[in-house]
């Protein structure tokens, strides 16, 4: 039986317009020791029929949404996908994004070269402008609210990911996606690795979870506070260094007025 080294895990909900392009980007990878598993979270469009055309990919169909929250449904889906996966390295991919054909081979090479490497993110490319979307260099921006933090740029060693999933607290922080949570965790533990190489095309012409949080709008500030609270939780639980800066106090101040009285 062929050994599987990399598992590409895809969450899908009503992405009929993009899913074929996403799956083709996986099919065309120049890395053979891989598997692709898709979790469909009760889609009502035609995306399931598109997925079923990719015979070598595994499909998990959810019968009922578990939460009234996009981020929490995402965490549930990825937990299911992790259990079904066989690879040593986990690649996360949203169903409206794409991989360059050498992404898996390039990233796997880095994991094989450095056995202590647990987490890595590459620099996404904007699907419309074709320009790189660089993360801000400030400490707080890296961990709490980067300009872009697409799920699809993340690759994680499976053993590390399984340990992390025990810490995500799915019943709390309903606006905080898996990418923000694991990025915060790895950064606080000094295990966050970000490379400037671009192997991921991030779809900015989509209505995914992130699009629900327009910058400086109410939900954006609420989500930002959740991210800070998650940092506080982790820093206390694992005795990690986290110093509250002006960003924290500004966010808390604004959230005070957003909370229902």
C-alpha positions in Angstrom: 0.0 0.0 0.0 1.3 3.4 -0.9 2.5 5.5 2.0 0.7 8.8 2.5 2.9 11.6 3.8 0.6 14.6 3.2 -3.1 15.0 3.8 -5.0 17.9 2.2 -8.1 18.7 4.3 -10.8 20.8 2.6 -14.0 22.2 4.2 -16.8 23.1 1.9 -20.1 24.8 2.1 -21.9 26.1 -1.1 -18.7 26.7 -3.1 -20.0 25.4 -6.4 -18.5 28.3 -8.2 -15.0 27.6 -7.0 -14.6 24.0 -5.8 -13.6 22.5 -9.2 -10.7 24.9 -9.5 -9.7 24.1 -5.9 -9.8 20.4 -6.4 -7.9 20.6 -9.7 -5.1 22.5 -7.9 -4.8 19.4 -5.6 -5.0 16.9 -8.4 -2.3 18.7 -10.3 0.3 18.7 -7.5 3.7 17.2 -8.4 3.8 15.4 -5.0 2.3 11.9 -5.2 2.3 10.6 -1.6 -0.8 12.6 -0.7 -4.5 12.2 0.0 -7.3 14.7 -0.4 -10.3 14.6 1.9 -13.3 17.0 1.6 -15.8 17.7 4.4 -19.1 19.0 3.0 -21.1 20.9 5.6 -24.7 20.5 4.4 -24.2 22.3 1.0 -27.5 23.2 -0.8 -25.9 24.1 -4.1 -24.4 21.9 -6.8 -20.9 21.6 -5.2 -21.4 18.0 -4.1 -21.9 16.8 -7.7 -18.7 18.6 -8.6 -16.8 16.9 -5.8 -18.0 13.4 -6.7 -16.4 13.7 -10.1 -13.0 13.5 -8.4 -13.0 9.8 -7.8 -9.7 9.5 -6.0 -10.7 12.1 -3.3 -12.5 11.1 -0.2 -15.7 12.8 0.7 -17.3 13.2 4.2 -20.9 14.5 4.1 -22.2 16.1 7.2 -25.9 15.6 7.9 -26.5 18.5 10.2 -24.7 21.7 11.1 -23.4 21.5 14.7 -23.2 25.1 15.6 -24.8 28.5 14.7 -21.4 29.8 14.0 -19.2 29.5 10.8 -15.9 29.4 12.8 -17.2 26.7 15.2 -18.5 24.6 12.3 -15.1 24.9 10.6 -13.4 23.7 13.8 -15.8 20.7 14.0 -15.2 19.9 10.3 -11.4 20.0 10.6 -11.6 17.8 13.7 -13.5 15.2 11.7 -11.1 15.5 8.8 -8.1 15.0 11.1 -9.5 11.8 12.4 -10.0 10.5 8.9 -6.6 11.5 7.6 -3.5 9.3 7.3 -0.7 11.7 6.4 2.0 13.0 8.7 1.7 16.5 7.4 -1.7 18.3 7.4 -2.5 20.9 4.7 -5.6 23.0 5.2 -7.4 24.3 2.2 -10.6 26.4 1.9 -12.9 25.3 -1.0 -12.5 28.6 -2.8 -8.7 28.8 -2.7 -6.0 27.1 -4.8 -2.5 25.6 -4.4 0.3 26.2 -6.8 1.4 22.8 -8.3 4.6 22.6 -6.3 3.1 23.7 -2.9 2.9 20.3 -1.2 6.4 19.2 -2.4 8.0 22.4 -1.3 6.4 22.5 2.1 6.9 18.8 2.8 10.6 19.2 2.0 10.8 21.8 4.7 9.2 19.5 7.2 11.5 16.6 6.3 14.5 18.8 6.6 13.6 20.1 10.0 12.1 17.5 12.3 11.4 20.2 15.0 9.2 22.2 12.6 5.6 21.8 13.5 3.8 24.7 11.8 4.4 26.8 8.7 2.5 29.4 6.7 3.4 30.6 3.2 2.6 34.1 1.8 -0.8 34.1 0.0 -1.3 35.7 -3.4 -4.5 37.7 -4.1 -6.6 36.0 -6.7 -7.7 39.3 -8.2 -4.6 41.5 -8.1 -2.0 38.6 -8.3 0.0 40.4 -5.7 1.5 38.9 -2.5 -0.4 39.6 0.7 2.3 40.2 3.2 1.5 39.9 6.9 2.3 42.9 9.0 5.6 42.7 11.0 4.4 44.1 14.3 4.1 41.5 17.0 0.5 42.1 17.8 -0.5 42.1 14.1 1.1 38.7 13.6 -0.7 37.0 16.4 -4.1 38.8 16.9 -5.2 40.4 13.7 -3.0 40.1 10.7 -4.2 41.8 7.5 -4.7 38.4 6.0 -4.5 35.0 7.6 -6.0 32.5 5.2 -6.6 29.0 6.4 -5.2 27.7 3.1 -1.7 28.9 3.8 -1.3 26.7 6.9 0.5 23.3 7.1 1.0 21.5 10.4 2.6 18.3 11.6 -0.4 16.0 12.4 0.9 14.9 15.8 1.2 18.6 16.8 -2.3 19.4 15.4 -4.0 16.7 17.3 -2.5 18.0 20.5 -3.6 21.5 19.6 -7.2 20.5 18.9 -7.6 19.6 22.6 -7.0 23.3 23.4 -9.2 25.1 20.9 -12.2 25.3 23.2 -14.9 25.0 20.6 -17.7 26.2 22.9 -15.9 29.5 23.5 -14.9 32.3 21.1 -17.6 31.6 18.5 -16.1 34.2 16.1 -12.5 32.8 16.1 -11.5 30.5 13.3 -9.1 27.6 13.5 -6.4 29.6 11.6 -6.4 32.4 14.1 -6.4 30.0 17.0 -3.4 27.9 15.9 -1.5 30.9 14.7 -1.9 32.6 18.2 -0.9 29.3 19.9 2.2 28.7 17.8 3.3 32.3 18.1 3.0 32.4 21.9 5.1 29.2 22.0 7.7 30.6 19.6 6.9 28.0 17.0 5.3 30.2 14.4 7.1 30.0 11.1 6.1 32.3 8.2 7.9 32.1 4.8 7.8 34.7 2.1 7.5 32.1 -0.7 4.0 32.1 -2.2 2.4 28.7 -2.9 -1.3 29.6 -2.1 -3.8 31.6 -4.2 -6.3 33.3 -1.8 -9.7 34.0 -3.3 -10.6 37.6 -2.4 -13.7 37.3 -4.6 -15.7 35.1 -2.3 -18.2 35.3 0.6 -16.3 33.0 3.0 -16.2 33.3 6.8 -13.6 36.1 6.8 -15.8 38.3 4.6 -18.4 38.5 7.4 -15.9 40.5 9.5 -15.4 43.8 7.7 -12.6 45.8 9.2 -13.6 48.2 12.0 -17.2 47.0 11.9 -19.0 45.7 15.0 -18.3 42.0 14.4 -14.7 42.8 13.6 -14.1 44.4 17.0 -15.9 41.6 18.8 -13.8 39.0 17.0 -10.6 41.0 17.8 -11.5 40.9 21.5 -12.1 37.2 21.3 -8.6 36.8 19.9 -7.1 38.8 22.7 -9.1 36.7 25.3 -7.8 33.5 23.6 -4.3 34.8 24.0 -4.9 35.5 27.7 -6.3 32.0 28.1 -3.3 30.3 26.5 -0.7 32.5 28.2 -2.2 31.7 31.6 -2.7 28.0 31.0 0.9 27.5 29.6 2.6 30.3 31.5 3.5 32.0 28.2 4.6 35.6 27.7 1.9 38.0 26.6 2.0 41.7 27.4 -1.1 43.7 27.0 -0.4 46.7 24.7 -2.4 49.7 23.5 -4.2 47.5 20.9 -5.6 45.3 23.7 -6.9 48.3 25.8 -8.4 50.0 22.8 -10.2 46.9 21.7 -11.5 46.3 25.2 -12.7 49.9 25.5 -14.6 49.7 22.2 -16.1 46.3 23.1 -17.4 47.9 26.4 -19.8 50.1 24.3 -20.7 47.2 22.0 -21.9 44.9 24.7 -25.6 44.9 25.4 -26.5 46.8 28.5 
